[in-house]
Amino acid sequence: MDWVIASPPGGDRSYNACLVLVDRYSKTLRFLPFHKDDKAMDTDIMIWNEVLSHTGLFQIIISDRDPKFTSALWTILHNWFGTKLSFSTAYHPQNNGLAERMIQKL
């Protein structure tokens, strides 16, 4: 899971960020439009409505240390659902390689 901060070409210009989600096993991609100023709760609600309600809970989430992913709300939710959070090391995007490669292609 990672962020792209830019307007998607040909898309709704009111959005200026995109959350990239990649399922490591099926290689399924999801791109969710956001505003770069959205809060962690906005991110949680969008992921729940657009992804988890269709696919079920994640076992492990790998992301960078974006404040939206390290908020107290995310920690509570992941403890509640039993999801393991794994953060990539700064300046070592290889840990989140699938999402990084998809962002390059995007």
N, C-alpha and C positions, 0 to 999 in steps of 0.2 A: 504494500500500500504506500503510495507516495503522491505528492501534489505536483501539478503543473500550474504555474501562474502565468496565464496569457489567455487572450480571447480565442476560443476555438474558431477556425476559419469556417465561414458560412453559417455559423451557429447564432444563437441568440446573443446579441452584443451586451445584454445586461449581465451576463456571467463573465467573470474574468479569471476563473480558476477551475481546475478539473482534478478530481480525485481519481487516481488510477488504481484499480483493484485487480490483482491477478491471482487466480487459483493455481497454486503450484502443481497440482496433480492433473487437472483437466486442461490447464492452460487457458481457461475461460477468462476473458477480459471484461471488465466493467469500467465505464467512464461516467462519472457523476459530476454534473455541472454545479458549481458553487460560486459564491462571491468570496474574494480573498479575505474579507473582513468578517465572514461568518464565524460564529463561536463553536466551541466543542459540542455543545448541545445540538446545534444545527447539523453538525456532521453526524452525530449519533443518530438523530432522527432520520436523516436521509439514508444512511446505511441500513438502518432497520427497515424502513419502508421500501427501499429499492432493491436490497440484496438479501438480507437475512430472512425476511418474511417469505422469500421464494426458495432460498437454498438451505436454510437452517444455520445453526451457529458455526462459527469458525473454531477449529481446534487451536491453531496458532496464528497469530498476526505478526508479521514482520513489517516494521516501518522505521522511518527515521525518527528523530527526537523532536518532531514538531510539537509545539505546545498543545495543539488540538488533540494529539495522541497521548500526551503525558498528563492530561488534566486529571483532577481528582474524580470527576464524573466517569472518565474512561476506566480508571483504576477500579472504582466501585462496580461498574458494569461487568468488567472482565472477571473480577473476583466472584461476582454473583453467578455469572454464566459458566465459569470454569474455563475460560479461554486464556491461553498463555500469551503474554505480550513479550515480544522479542524486538529489541531496538538495534538498528544497525549502528556501527561505530562511525563517528564523525570522519569524513573524508575517506571512507571505505564503503562505497555504495555497492560493492560486490555482494554484501550480505542480503541486499534487497535487489539482486540482479535482474530477476524477471521484470519487476516493475520498472527498473531503470532502462532496460532494453526497450520496453514498450513505449516509454516516454521518448526515447530517441527516435523511434519509428513514427511517433505521433507528430 
